[in-house]
Amino acid sequence: MASRGGGRNRTKDSEAPDSRPTGRYPGSRVRMRSRLVGSDLRAWHRTFRIDVENRDYHHLSQNATLFPAPAVSTKIVSAQTQKNDADSLMMTSMQGFQAKTVAAVRSEHVVCVVKVGELRAKAFQIGFDRDRSLFIHFPYFQHRTGILSSSEIPATGERKTDVNIEHGGKVTSHCVKYSHHTDGRAHFSQDGKIFTAIKRQSISLDTQNGHIFSLYIQGLHALDVAKTAKDAEGTSVKRSVVDFQIEPTAGAIKFVGRWLDINRLRVSEPNVTVGPRHALVDPDGVRTDAILVASPHPDAKHVLAITCTAIPRLGPAPEIFLFHGGFDAPETMTDPTKEAGFLAFLYPLSEAANVRKRLGSVDYAPKP
């Protein structure tokens, strides 16, 4: 029987879904390109081009086995969202010093807001459970019909391949929640609305150290506007709101989440506090600003580093909401001779009625 896990971490009040209709990692084989391809214009957006050459699967992340266990543990402290310019986090090198203290936004729920000019739009919400599970809620996109998929990257040995998320996919008429449990179980769910059928075994959160999810958004006008006093940027133990500034010229945006072991972070100077807004540095020296968030519970040993960057338009559709996560272990994801899996969703879904007939649905059927 499929589990409907995560019930203790559901969204509440105004965060609940409404009913409106309408790393860079050495050797990585995967890049979900910012442009999506497909020969059928009606289904172009359901096919990924996987490109090894650009090697973006674990961009700005590191292999957890690179670093020995430290003699002294780093600690996480709560912080406001101001930028810290004292140092930069180096994600892919043994060089540098262990961070003494990591300042993070520590809250049960963290709402991530995109700020473009005067517009502030809510993109998604992070949630932390007491058992250290991670949840990502997506109640803010206005289109409710999409496709959920447990997909496979074929073992072609080639640098580029296409992945159609209809394979392993089901249709839904609801926004969903992504859950990543401490033992690595990953799935999409929505309590009382869909069956937890799209799931897979990913990496346990205790051993995970790097890229854990990506979210692509085109058409910010399709997101709920953050306009109430409740949505003003600020922090609290129960609910925090953080802003990501993007230039108005952006064709689309890409969020990347990296689950990082605080004892394995490296900085260029000793005895410094890093976060909560901090620059991540990749092996080429490219800096990307990130916000560090973490569980408010006392046993937290990881931070979620979230970046938001402008990217070219994804395609001709006016609005696209595309997520992927739940990856296989790095040694599988980085080997083009092995089949590798991940979870994905895409909203809105064109020709939804026809696709539902072909693939089936995960929605609960209404009682007669």
HELIX and SHEET records of a PDB file:
HELIX    1   1 GLY A    7  ASN A    9  5                                   3    
HELIX    2   2 ASP A   13  GLU A   15  5                                   3    
HELIX    3   3 LEU A   41  ARG A   46  5                                   6    
HELIX    4   4 ALA A   64  LEU A   66  5                                   3    
HELIX    5   5 LEU A  220  ALA A  222  5                                   3    
HELIX    6   6 ALA A  229  ASP A  231  5                                   3    
HELIX    7   7 ILE A  262  ARG A  264  5                                   3    
HELIX    8   8 PRO A  330  MET A  333  1                                   4    
HELIX    9   9 ALA A  352  LEU A  359  1                                   8    
SHEET    1   A 2 THR A  47  ASP A  51  0                                        
SHEET    2   A 2 LYS A 160  ASN A 164 -1                                        
SHEET    1   B 3 LYS A  75  SER A  78  0                                        
SHEET    2   B 3 THR A 101  ARG A 106  1                                        
SHEET    3   B 3 THR A 273  VAL A 274  1                                        
SHEET    1   C 7 LYS A  75  SER A  78  0                                        
SHEET    2   C 7 THR A 101  ARG A 106  1                                        
SHEET    3   C 7 ARG A 287  ALA A 294  1                                        
SHEET    4   C 7 ARG A 277  VAL A 281 -1                                        
SHEET    5   C 7 LYS A  83  MET A  90  1                                        
SHEET    6   C 7 ARG A 266  VAL A 267 -1                                        
SHEET    7   C 7 PHE A  97  GLN A  98 -1                                        
SHEET    1   D10 LYS A  75  SER A  78  0                                        
SHEET    2   D10 THR A 101  ARG A 106  1                                        
SHEET    3   D10 ARG A 287  ALA A 294  1                                        
SHEET    4   D10 HIS A 302  ILE A 311 -1                                        
SHEET    5   D10 ALA A 252  ASP A 261 -1                                        
SHEET    6   D10 GLY A 210  GLN A 218 -1                                        
SHEET    7   D10 ILE A 320  GLY A 325 -1                                        
SHEET    8   D10 ALA A 340  TYR A 347 -1                                        
SHEET    9   D10 GLY A 146  ILE A 153 -1                                        
SHEET   10   D10 GLY A 169  THR A 172 -1                                        
SHEET    1   E 7 LYS A 199  GLN A 201  0                                        
SHEET    2   E 7 ARG A 185  SER A 189 -1                                        
SHEET    3   E 7 LYS A 177  HIS A 180 -1                                        
SHEET    4   E 7 LEU A 134  HIS A 137 -1                                        
SHEET    5   E 7 LEU A 119  PHE A 128 -1                                        
SHEET    6   E 7 HIS A 109  VAL A 116 -1                                        
SHEET    7   E 7 ARG A 239  GLN A 245  1                                        
END                                                                             
